[in-house]
Amino acid sequence: MMEKTEFVTKDNVHESTNLEKIRSLMANAERLGEDEVVKKCKKRIGQLTMEKYQIKPEIQNIKFTYWKDKNPFYGKTSPLTPSIKTAQTKLKDHCNIIFEFEYCGEITEAIEEKIKQFIKNPTDDIAIEVLDLIQLWGGKEGVRLGRNDFYKSVRMNTADWLPSYLKFINDTLKCKTDLGDPKNALVHFKAIKGIGMSFGTKHLRWWGEYPIYDSRISLLLYGEDPISTINHSALNFYTQYLSDIKDLAAENNLSVQEIEQSLFAFSQNFFPNSKLDLKKNIKYVEQTDLAKILSNNSN
């Protein structure tokens, strides 16, 4: 992290923590008409202050009860998604970690059962299996094999990551009894190379019943994705996100997991993963008009 005494430029503003200097850079960029620099400054200020990221008012019009049952990742009899099939094949061919699931519901049931077993009789082997199951459930992005990815360079060296994962589990279970803060659990993923906010919060969802945060959800709620890696700003942002999801849950008489599940299903039905451009092929036409309003093409 940059020291406050360092000079802030368009090239390092994304990591600066000096709000005064960021605002000075932004003011100068505004005078010069440098729109991209202004955009970078605004994004960083938003990350540091959380002032910018507020839920779009149209989100409240989503029919959460309708969409929560349209999320294929939770469907008991939903066949594996293509993404999960790819992940399962990668685990087998490249890591010799063998699962033979045919339905998404088989994976979710396995995760729930293994967590119950761990709580009753904690062992390293169960914790490792739960991690692999959750990464698999998250699809191909959870089993990436690039040089710096978890399953390429970290997974087989359990001494490098398992102690941090066990600390995460312990702190997450404390949260379920109101004795902990989810930020204190998520922070342990900083020590596990290759797992960021998207998958860190997937583990938080299964161990602690908290909502998942990823780029798809953030784009839908806030219009952009302010975080990906786990750092101080990301952990603070998750607190705001959790508050927003709790508000939606209270308004719709649903759990926070069900709200996130609904948001994901709505987004997946209408938009690709990385942007709010309407898909050409839409499975469910319900609330298409709302999706158009929320899309990048609304104007």
C-alpha positions as CSV (number, residue, x, y, z in Angstrom):
1,M,0.0,0.0,0.0
2,M,1.3,3.5,-0.8
3,E,2.5,5.8,1.9
4,K,0.5,9.0,2.2
5,T,3.6,11.1,1.4
6,E,4.0,9.6,-2.1
7,F,2.9,11.5,-5.2
8,V,-0.4,10.5,-6.6
9,T,-0.7,10.1,-10.4
10,K,-3.1,8.6,-12.9
11,D,-1.0,5.5,-12.9
12,N,-1.0,4.8,-9.1
13,V,-4.3,6.4,-8.0
14,H,-5.9,2.9,-7.8
15,E,-3.7,2.1,-4.8
16,S,-3.4,5.4,-3.1
17,T,-5.0,5.9,0.3
18,N,-4.6,9.7,0.4
19,L,-8.1,11.2,-0.2
20,E,-6.8,14.8,-0.3
21,K,-4.3,14.1,-3.0
22,I,-6.7,12.0,-5.0
23,R,-9.3,14.8,-4.9
24,S,-6.6,17.3,-6.0
25,L,-5.6,15.0,-8.9
26,M,-9.3,14.7,-9.9
27,A,-9.8,18.5,-9.7
28,N,-6.8,19.0,-12.0
29,A,-8.0,16.4,-14.4
30,E,-11.5,18.0,-14.5
31,R,-9.9,21.3,-15.5
32,L,-7.9,19.6,-18.3
33,G,-10.9,17.6,-19.5
34,E,-9.1,14.2,-18.7
35,D,-12.3,12.2,-18.3
36,E,-10.6,8.8,-17.8
37,V,-8.4,10.2,-15.0
38,V,-11.5,11.7,-13.3
39,K,-13.3,8.3,-13.6
40,K,-10.3,6.6,-11.9
41,C,-10.2,9.1,-9.1
42,K,-14.0,8.9,-8.5
43,K,-13.7,5.1,-8.4
44,R,-10.9,5.1,-5.9
45,I,-12.6,7.7,-3.7
46,G,-15.7,5.5,-3.8
47,Q,-13.7,2.5,-2.7
48,L,-12.2,4.5,0.2
49,T,-15.3,6.3,1.4
50,M,-18.1,4.0,0.2
51,E,-20.1,7.1,-0.7
52,K,-20.5,6.3,-4.4
53,Y,-21.9,2.9,-4.2
54,Q,-25.6,2.9,-3.6
55,I,-28.2,0.5,-4.9
56,K,-30.0,1.5,-8.0
57,P,-33.6,2.3,-7.0
58,E,-35.0,0.1,-9.7
59,I,-33.5,-3.0,-7.9
60,Q,-36.5,-2.9,-5.5
61,N,-38.8,-3.8,-8.4
62,I,-37.2,-7.2,-8.9
63,K,-39.6,-10.0,-8.1
64,F,-37.2,-11.8,-5.7
65,T,-39.6,-14.6,-4.8
66,Y,-40.0,-15.4,-8.5
67,W,-36.2,-15.3,-9.3
68,K,-34.9,-17.2,-6.3
69,D,-36.1,-20.5,-7.8
70,K,-34.5,-19.7,-11.2
71,N,-30.9,-20.0,-10.1
72,P,-29.6,-23.3,-11.6
73,F,-26.7,-23.5,-9.2
74,Y,-29.2,-24.4,-6.4
75,G,-31.5,-26.6,-8.4
76,K,-31.9,-30.0,-6.9
77,T,-32.5,-31.6,-10.3
78,S,-30.7,-29.1,-12.5
79,P,-28.0,-30.7,-14.6
80,L,-24.5,-29.4,-14.1
81,T,-23.9,-26.1,-15.8
82,P,-21.3,-26.1,-18.6
83,S,-19.1,-24.1,-16.3
84,I,-19.3,-26.7,-13.5
85,K,-18.7,-29.5,-16.0
86,T,-15.5,-27.8,-17.1
87,A,-14.4,-27.3,-13.5
88,Q,-15.1,-31.0,-12.7
89,T,-13.0,-32.1,-15.7
90,K,-10.1,-29.8,-14.8
91,L,-10.0,-31.1,-11.2
92,K,-9.9,-34.7,-12.5
93,D,-7.4,-34.2,-15.4
94,H,-5.0,-31.7,-13.9
95,C,-5.3,-32.2,-10.1
96,N,-6.4,-35.8,-9.7
97,I,-9.3,-34.6,-7.6
98,I,-12.2,-36.8,-8.7
99,F,-15.9,-35.9,-8.4
100,E,-18.6,-37.5,-10.6
101,F,-21.6,-35.3,-10.1
102,E,-24.4,-35.1,-12.6
103,Y,-26.7,-32.5,-10.9
104,C,-26.1,-29.2,-9.1
105,G,-28.2,-30.4,-6.3
106,E,-25.8,-33.3,-5.6
107,I,-23.0,-30.8,-5.1
108,T,-24.9,-28.5,-2.7
109,E,-26.1,-31.5,-0.7
110,A,-22.5,-32.8,-0.5
111,I,-21.3,-29.4,0.7
112,E,-24.0,-29.2,3.4
113,E,-23.3,-32.8,4.5
114,K,-19.6,-32.3,4.8
115,I,-19.9,-29.1,6.7
116,K,-22.2,-30.9,9.2
117,Q,-19.6,-33.6,9.5
118,F,-16.8,-31.1,10.1
119,I,-18.8,-29.3,12.8
120,K,-19.4,-32.6,14.6
121,N,-15.9,-33.9,14.1
122,P,-13.4,-31.4,12.6
123,T,-10.7,-32.9,10.5
124,D,-8.3,-31.5,7.9
125,D,-9.5,-33.9,5.3
126,I,-13.1,-32.8,5.6
127,A,-12.1,-29.1,5.4
128,I,-10.0,-29.8,2.3
129,E,-12.9,-31.6,0.6
130,V,-15.3,-28.8,1.4
131,L,-13.0,-26.3,-0.1
132,D,-12.7,-28.4,-3.3
133,L,-16.5,-28.8,-3.5
134,I,-17.2,-25.1,-3.1
135,Q,-14.6,-24.2,-5.8
136,L,-16.2,-26.8,-8.0
137,W,-19.7,-25.5,-7.4
138,G,-18.5,-22.0,-8.4
139,G,-17.7,-23.3,-11.9
140,K,-14.6,-23.0,-14.1
141,E,-13.5,-19.7,-12.6
142,G,-12.9,-21.6,-9.3
143,V,-10.6,-24.1,-11.0
144,R,-8.4,-21.8,-13.1
145,L,-5.0,-23.2,-14.0
146,G,-3.0,-20.0,-14.7
147,R,0.4,-19.5,-13.2
148,N,-0.8,-17.6,-10.1
149,D,-4.1,-19.5,-9.7
150,F,-5.0,-21.6,-6.7
151,Y,-5.1,-25.0,-8.4
152,K,-1.9,-24.4,-10.3
153,S,0.4,-23.2,-7.7
154,V,-1.1,-23.6,-4.2
155,R,-3.7,-26.4,-3.7
156,M,-1.4,-29.4,-3.4
157,N,0.8,-27.6,-0.8
158,T,-1.7,-27.8,2.0
159,A,0.7,-26.4,4.6
160,D,0.7,-23.1,2.7
161,W,-3.0,-22.5,2.9
162,L,-4.9,-25.0,5.1
163,P,-4.0,-23.2,8.4
164,S,-5.5,-20.0,7.0
165,Y,-8.6,-21.8,5.8
166,L,-9.2,-23.4,9.2
167,K,-8.9,-20.0,10.8
168,F,-11.5,-18.7,8.3
169,I,-13.8,-21.6,9.2
170,N,-13.5,-21.0,12.9
171,D,-14.2,-17.2,12.6
172,T,-17.1,-17.8,10.2
173,L,-18.7,-20.3,12.6
174,K,-18.4,-17.6,15.3
175,C,-20.4,-15.3,13.1
176,K,-23.3,-17.7,13.1
177,T,-23.6,-17.2,16.8
178,D,-23.3,-13.4,16.6
179,L,-19.8,-13.6,18.2
180,G,-17.8,-12.6,15.1
181,D,-17.6,-10.3,12.1
182,P,-17.6,-11.7,8.6
183,K,-14.7,-9.3,7.8
184,N,-12.6,-11.1,10.3
185,A,-13.3,-14.4,8.6
186,L,-12.8,-13.1,5.0
187,V,-9.4,-11.5,5.9
188,H,-7.8,-15.0,6.1
189,F,-8.1,-15.4,2.3
190,K,-5.5,-12.7,2.0
191,A,-3.0,-15.5,2.9
192,I,-4.4,-17.9,0.3
193,K,-3.1,-17.1,-3.1
194,G,-5.6,-17.3,-5.9
195,I,-8.8,-16.9,-4.0
196,G,-10.4,-13.4,-4.0
197,M,-13.7,-11.8,-3.0
198,S,-15.9,-13.7,-5.4
199,F,-14.8,-17.2,-4.2
200,G,-14.0,-16.1,-0.7
201,T,-17.6,-15.0,-0.2
202,K,-18.8,-18.3,-1.7
203,H,-17.0,-20.1,1.1
204,L,-18.5,-17.5,3.5
205,R,-22.0,-18.4,2.1
206,W,-21.7,-22.1,2.7
207,W,-19.9,-22.0,6.1
208,G,-21.7,-18.9,7.5
209,E,-24.9,-18.3,5.5
210,Y,-23.8,-15.0,4.2
211,P,-24.5,-13.6,0.7
212,I,-22.0,-14.1,-2.1
213,Y,-20.4,-11.0,-3.6
214,D,-19.1,-11.1,-7.2
215,S,-18.9,-8.9,-10.2
216,R,-22.3,-10.0,-11.6
217,I,-24.0,-9.0,-8.4
218,S,-22.1,-5.7,-8.1
219,L,-22.7,-4.6,-11.7
220,L,-26.5,-5.2,-11.2
221,L,-26.7,-3.4,-7.8
222,Y,-24.2,-0.6,-8.2
223,G,-23.4,-0.3,-11.9
224,E,-19.8,-1.4,-11.6
225,D,-17.5,-3.8,-9.7
226,P,-15.4,-1.8,-7.2
227,I,-13.5,-4.8,-5.7
228,S,-12.0,-8.2,-6.6
229,T,-9.0,-8.8,-4.4
230,I,-9.3,-9.1,-0.7
231,N,-7.9,-6.0,1.0
232,H,-9.0,-3.3,3.5
233,S,-11.3,-1.5,1.1
234,A,-12.9,-4.7,-0.1
235,L,-13.6,-5.9,3.5
236,N,-15.2,-2.5,4.3
237,F,-17.2,-2.6,1.1
238,Y,-18.5,-6.1,2.0
239,T,-19.9,-4.6,5.2
240,Q,-21.9,-2.1,3.2
241,Y,-23.0,-4.7,0.7
242,L,-24.2,-6.9,3.5
243,S,-26.2,-4.1,4.9
244,D,-27.8,-3.4,1.5
245,I,-28.7,-7.1,1.1
246,K,-30.2,-7.3,4.6
247,D,-32.4,-4.3,3.8
248,L,-33.7,-6.0,0.7
249,A,-34.2,-9.2,2.6
250,A,-36.3,-7.5,5.3
251,E,-38.4,-5.7,2.6
252,N,-39.1,-9.0,0.8
253,N,-39.4,-11.3,3.8
254,L,-36.5,-13.5,2.5
255,S,-33.1,-14.5,3.8
256,V,-29.9,-12.7,2.6
257,Q,-28.9,-15.9,0.8
258,E,-32.2,-15.9,-1.1
259,I,-31.9,-12.3,-2.1
260,E,-28.4,-12.9,-3.5
261,Q,-29.6,-16.1,-5.2
262,S,-32.4,-14.1,-6.8
263,L,-30.2,-11.2,-7.9
264,F,-27.8,-13.7,-9.5
265,A,-30.6,-15.5,-11.3
266,F,-32.1,-12.3,-12.6
267,S,-28.7,-11.1,-13.9
268,Q,-27.7,-14.4,-15.4
269,N,-31.0,-14.5,-17.3
270,F,-30.6,-11.1,-18.9
271,F,-26.9,-10.2,-18.9
272,P,-23.5,-11.6,-19.6
273,N,-21.1,-11.9,-16.6
274,S,-19.0,-8.8,-17.2
275,K,-21.5,-6.1,-18.4
276,L,-25.1,-5.0,-18.4
277,D,-25.8,-5.6,-22.1
278,L,-29.0,-7.5,-22.8
279,K,-28.5,-11.0,-24.1
280,K,-30.1,-12.0,-27.4
281,N,-31.3,-15.3,-26.1
282,I,-33.4,-14.9,-22.9
283,K,-34.8,-18.0,-21.1
284,Y,-37.3,-16.2,-18.9
285,V,-39.2,-13.2,-20.3
286,E,-40.6,-12.1,-17.0
287,Q,-39.4,-8.6,-16.1
288,T,-37.7,-8.0,-19.4
289,D,-38.8,-4.4,-19.3
290,L,-37.0,-3.9,-16.0
291,A,-33.9,-5.5,-17.3
292,K,-33.9,-3.1,-20.2
293,I,-34.1,-0.2,-17.8
294,L,-31.2,-1.6,-15.8
295,S,-29.1,-2.3,-18.9
296,N,-26.4,-0.2,-20.5
297,N,-28.7,0.2,-23.4
298,S,-31.5,1.9,-21.4
299,N,-31.0,5.2,-23.2
